[in-house]
Amino acid sequence: MLKVGDLNSGKKIVQISSAHHVFDNRIFNKISKSLASNGYNVDLIIQHEKDEVVDGINIVALPPAKKKTDRIIKIIPILFKKVINYPAGTIFHFHDPELLPIGLLLKLFGYKVIYDIHEDSVTAIEQKKYLPAIVKKTVIYVLRMFEAIAHKKLTTIIAEKYYKERFPEAFEVLNYPKLNWATNLIVERKSPDSLLYTGSVTEDRGAYLHAKILNHMDKSELSSISIVGSCSPYLYKELIDSIKGSKSRLKGNGSGKSVPFDKIVKAYNGKEWIAGLAIFPKTRHYAQKQLTKFFEYMAAGLPIIYTDFPAWKAFLEPLNVGIAVDPGDFSKIKETVLRLKQEDDLRKKMGENGRKAILDTYNWEKEEEKLLTLYSTLASGYN
């Protein structure tokens, strides 16, 4: 059967990020692999220790950034020297707002350029405590200006539905999970006794709240909490120090290194999980998001214990895949954990509902069709 990409076999596509991990799930596992498997010649310019080919993707290495300022001062000049050597007909796909000046310049040179909006960058900057107010206002002003120009001049893709408020003409390619691991993941959890959190571990993603649950439940009620994701050594020590009693009940890795997705999938195969955690503090940045972990927990057949943001409840409650809690009410959180632990039918039903929703609707395969259609349209413009 002819695939969409076969019509443009060999077309050069360049995925570019100065900030993300080389094997980022959206950039590498979803977008790059989807394009490569459909006939496109894909380069990925990103921080990595060496140039190499992985799963058909040509990784073009940028030097690792030791400090955040290195991305601007050192990496971007190197990146620019690489991209200007690509021939006419190349399609560039950028994944970071700091790279927009390069993207707009390439557009001026006649290239097709995509700006992929993964993050609500404005609210992300607003909640950075270390930035002075005047710096935040200045950075947000400049960011809004560049993104407004990009939305008019470049092809914009959004990973979350609510980004349409700022980018009404953008193409939705939503960050739903791939079915290749989810379809075969059938785990029967008869006597679960632990909780799971996956993804980046930070204060604004509930790290302290999740660890604190252990101080409100003894070992007979909750054996442990596992955090599978990047966590800085400083934060990990803080989390361990915050636990009363046995520190070993919090399981994780404080190396600060990104966790490959295959290791996260391995964690999802665990039989010990009562539920997946998404108890975030109430910040504007996360209030409207549909977290990637929602869909992964659902794919893994895990009920979700999540913050009672109105938008989160409006999305998840009709699906009946979890229970909303006030992040400051640890009595309610404990009650919810015990309920899901003890009520096998409820836990099983929520898990089944989640898997059905993923298999039927919220999966990458449906989003991939949108991506390939968009790319085919852009590539045909060069013919």
C-alpha positions in Angstrom: 0.0 0.0 0.0 1.3 3.5 -0.9 2.0 5.6 2.1 1.6 9.4 2.1 5.4 9.9 2.5 6.1 7.6 -0.5 5.0 10.4 -2.8 7.9 12.5 -1.5 10.5 9.7 -0.8 13.9 11.1 -0.1 12.8 14.6 0.8 15.1 16.1 3.3 13.5 17.0 6.7 15.5 18.6 9.5 14.1 18.4 13.0 15.9 21.0 15.3 16.0 21.5 19.0 18.6 23.2 21.2 16.9 22.3 24.5 15.3 18.9 24.3 16.9 15.5 25.0 18.0 13.6 21.9 15.5 10.8 22.4 12.6 13.1 23.4 9.4 11.2 23.0 7.6 13.7 20.8 10.6 14.8 18.6 12.4 11.5 18.2 10.0 8.6 18.9 6.9 10.2 17.3 7.6 12.8 14.7 11.0 11.8 13.5 10.3 8.1 13.4 6.9 8.6 11.7 8.5 10.7 9.0 11.4 8.3 8.5 9.1 5.3 8.2 7.1 7.1 5.6 9.9 7.8 3.1 11.4 11.0 4.3 15.2 11.5 4.9 15.3 12.9 8.5 18.1 14.7 10.2 17.8 15.6 13.9 20.0 18.5 15.0 20.1 18.3 18.8 22.4 18.1 21.8 24.2 14.7 21.7 27.7 13.3 22.2 28.2 12.3 18.6 26.8 12.1 15.1 25.1 8.7 14.5 22.2 7.0 12.9 19.5 5.6 15.3 16.4 3.9 14.0 16.8 5.5 10.6 17.2 9.0 12.0 20.4 10.9 11.2 21.4 12.5 14.5 23.6 15.6 13.9 25.2 16.4 17.3 25.2 19.8 19.0 27.6 20.1 21.9 26.0 19.6 25.3 25.0 22.8 27.2 26.6 22.9 30.6 24.6 26.0 31.5 21.4 27.5 30.3 23.2 30.4 28.8 25.3 28.0 26.7 22.2 27.3 24.5 22.2 31.0 23.4 25.9 31.8 23.4 27.4 28.6 22.2 24.9 26.2 20.7 22.8 28.5 18.5 25.8 29.9 16.5 26.9 26.3 15.8 23.4 25.3 14.9 23.1 28.2 12.4 26.3 27.2 10.7 24.8 23.7 10.2 21.4 24.7 8.9 22.7 27.2 6.2 24.5 24.4 4.5 21.3 22.5 3.6 20.1 22.6 0.0 17.0 24.2 -1.4 14.0 22.0 -0.9 14.8 21.1 2.7 12.0 21.4 5.2 13.0 22.7 8.7 11.0 21.8 11.8 11.9 23.8 14.9 10.9 22.8 18.5 12.1 25.6 20.7 11.0 29.3 20.8 14.6 30.5 21.2 15.3 29.3 17.7 12.6 31.4 16.0 15.0 34.0 14.7 16.8 31.3 12.8 13.5 29.8 11.6 12.3 33.2 10.3 15.6 33.9 8.6 15.4 30.5 6.8 11.9 31.4 5.7 13.2 34.6 4.2 15.7 32.5 2.3 12.9 30.5 0.7 12.8 27.4 2.8 9.6 25.8 4.2 9.7 26.1 8.0 7.6 24.6 10.7 7.4 25.9 14.3 6.2 23.2 16.7 4.7 24.6 19.9 5.0 22.0 22.7 4.8 24.3 25.6 2.9 27.3 27.0 6.1 29.3 27.1 4.5 32.5 28.5 3.2 30.9 31.6 6.3 28.8 31.9 8.4 32.0 32.2 5.9 33.6 34.6 6.4 30.8 37.1 10.2 30.9 37.1 10.9 32.1 40.6 14.6 33.0 39.9 13.8 35.6 37.3 13.3 39.2 38.4 9.9 40.7 37.4 11.4 43.1 34.9 13.3 40.3 33.2 10.1 38.1 33.0 8.1 41.0 31.4 10.9 41.7 28.9 11.3 38.1 27.9 7.6 37.5 27.6 7.2 40.6 25.5 9.9 39.5 23.1 8.6 35.9 23.0 5.0 37.0 22.2 6.4 39.2 19.4 8.4 36.5 17.8 5.6 33.9 18.2 3.1 36.3 16.6 5.4 36.8 13.6 6.1 33.1 13.4 2.4 32.3 13.4 1.9 34.6 10.4 5.0 33.6 8.5 5.7 30.0 9.3 3.6 26.8 9.4 2.7 26.4 13.1 1.9 23.1 14.8 0.5 22.8 18.3 0.7 19.9 20.7 -2.2 21.0 22.9 -5.7 22.0 22.0 -5.9 25.1 24.1 -2.9 26.7 22.3 -5.5 27.6 19.7 -6.4 30.6 21.8 -3.1 32.2 20.9 -2.5 30.4 17.6 -5.9 30.1 15.9 -4.5 29.1 12.4 -2.2 26.4 13.8 -2.4 22.7 12.8 -3.2 20.3 15.7 -0.7 17.4 16.0 -1.5 16.4 19.6 0.8 14.6 21.9 -1.0 11.4 22.3 0.8 8.0 22.9 1.8 5.6 20.3 -0.1 2.3 20.2 2.9 0.1 19.5 3.7 -0.3 23.2 0.2 0.3 24.6 -1.6 -2.3 22.5 0.5 -5.1 23.9 0.5 -3.8 27.5 -2.0 -5.9 29.4 -1.2 -5.9 33.1 -3.4 -7.5 35.7 -2.9 -5.7 39.0 -4.6 -7.9 41.7 -3.0 -6.6 44.9 -1.3 -3.3 44.1 0.4 -1.4 46.9 2.4 1.4 45.3 1.9 4.6 43.3 3.7 5.7 40.2 4.8 9.0 38.8 6.4 9.3 35.3 8.0 12.3 33.6 10.2 15.2 34.7 10.3 15.6 38.4 10.1 19.3 39.5 8.4 21.3 42.3 5.8 22.7 39.9 4.9 19.2 38.7 4.1 18.1 42.2 7.4 16.5 43.4 7.0 17.7 47.0 3.3 16.9 47.1 3.9 13.3 45.8 6.6 12.7 48.3 4.5 14.1 51.2 1.9 11.4 50.6 4.3 8.9 52.3 4.1 11.0 55.5 0.4 10.6 55.7 0.2 6.8 55.0 2.0 4.1 56.8 3.7 1.2 54.9 0.8 -1.2 55.4 -1.4 1.4 53.6 1.1 2.4 50.9 4.3 0.4 50.3 6.1 3.0 48.2 6.0 5.7 45.5 8.2 5.4 42.4 9.2 8.4 40.4 10.5 7.5 36.9 11.9 10.6 35.2 14.6 13.2 35.3 15.2 14.7 38.8 18.0 17.0 39.8 20.3 15.7 42.6 19.4 18.7 44.7 15.7 18.1 44.4 16.0 14.4 45.0 17.9 14.9 48.2 15.2 17.4 49.3 12.5 14.9 48.6 14.3 12.1 50.5 15.0 14.4 53.4 11.3 15.4 53.6 10.2 11.8 54.2 9.6 10.8 57.8 10.6 7.2 58.6 11.9 4.9 56.0 13.5 6.9 53.2 13.5 3.8 50.9 9.7 4.1 50.4 10.5 6.8 47.8 12.1 5.1 44.8 13.7 7.0 42.0 17.0 8.4 40.5 18.4 11.7 41.4 21.1 11.8 38.7 19.4 14.6 36.7 19.6 12.5 33.5 16.6 12.0 31.2 15.0 8.6 31.4 14.6 6.8 28.0 11.0 6.1 27.1 11.6 2.3 27.0 12.4 2.5 30.7 9.2 4.4 31.4 7.3 1.7 29.4 9.0 -1.0 31.5 7.7 0.8 34.6 4.2 0.8 33.2 4.4 -3.0 33.0 4.6 -3.1 36.8 1.9 -5.1 38.6 2.3 -3.1 41.9 0.6 0.2 40.8 -2.6 1.4 42.4 -2.7 4.5 40.3 -0.6 7.1 38.4 0.0 10.4 40.1 -0.6 13.9 38.6 -1.1 15.9 41.8 0.3 19.3 40.7 0.3 22.6 42.7 -2.3 25.0 41.4 -0.4 27.2 38.9 -1.7 29.0 35.8 0.9 27.1 33.6 -0.8 23.7 34.1 -4.4 24.7 34.6 -5.5 24.0 31.1 -3.0 21.3 30.0 -3.9 17.8 29.0 -0.7 16.2 30.3 1.1 13.6 28.2 1.2 11.4 31.4 -2.7 11.4 31.4 -2.7 9.5 28.1 0.2 7.3 29.1 -1.4 6.3 32.4 -4.6 5.6 30.5 -2.7 3.5 27.9 -1.1 1.5 30.8 -4.5 0.8 32.3 -3.8 3.0 35.4 -6.4 5.1 37.2 -5.2 8.7 37.6 -5.1 10.7 40.8 -5.0 14.3 39.6 -5.4 17.9 40.7 -8.9 19.2 40.6 -8.3 21.9 38.0 -11.6 22.6 36.4 -10.2 21.9 32.9 -8.6 18.6 34.0 -11.9 17.5 35.6 -13.9 18.6 32.5 -11.7 16.3 30.4 -11.1 13.3 32.7 -14.4 13.0 34.6 -16.6 12.1 31.6 -14.0 9.4 30.7 -14.2 8.0 34.2 -10.5 7.2 34.3 -9.5 8.7 37.7 -10.3 10.8 40.7 -9.7 14.5 41.2 -8.3 15.8 44.5 -7.4 19.1 46.2 -3.5 19.0 46.2 -3.5 20.5 49.7 -6.0 18.0 51.2 -3.9 15.0 52.2 -6.8 13.4 54.1 -8.7 13.3 50.8 -5.6 12.1 48.9 -5.1 9.3 51.4 -8.8 8.4 51.2 -8.6 8.2 47.4 -5.4 6.1 47.4 -7.0 3.6 49.8 -10.3 3.5 47.9 -8.5 2.6 44.6 -6.3 0.1 46.4 -9.2 -1.7 48.1 -12.0 -1.4 45.4 -10.7 -3.8 42.8 -13.8 -3.3 40.5 -13.5 0.5 40.5 -9.7 0.4 39.8 -10.2 -2.2 37.0 -13.0 -0.3 35.4 -11.1 3.0 35.4 -8.1 1.2 33.9 -10.3 -0.4 31.2 -12.0 3.0 30.4 -8.6 4.6 30.0 -7.3 1.9 27.6 -10.4 2.0 25.5 -10.2 5.8 25.2 -6.6 5.5 24.0 -7.2 2.7 21.6 -10.3 4.4 20.1 -9.4 8.1 20.1 -6.3 9.5 21.9 -3.5 7.8 20.0 -0.5 9.0 17.9 -1.6 6.9 14.9 -4.5 9.3 14.3 -2.2 12.4 14.9 0.4 10.9 12.6 -2.1 11.0 9.7 -2.4 14.8 10.2 1.4 15.2 10.4 2.0 13.2 7.1 -0.8 15.1 5.3 0.8 18.4 6.3 4.3 17.3 5.3 3.1 16.0 2.0 1.5 19.3 1.2 4.6 21.2 2.2 6.9 18.9 0.2 4.8 19.0 -2.9 5.3 22.8 -3.0 8.9 22.2 -3.9 8.1 19.9 -6.9 
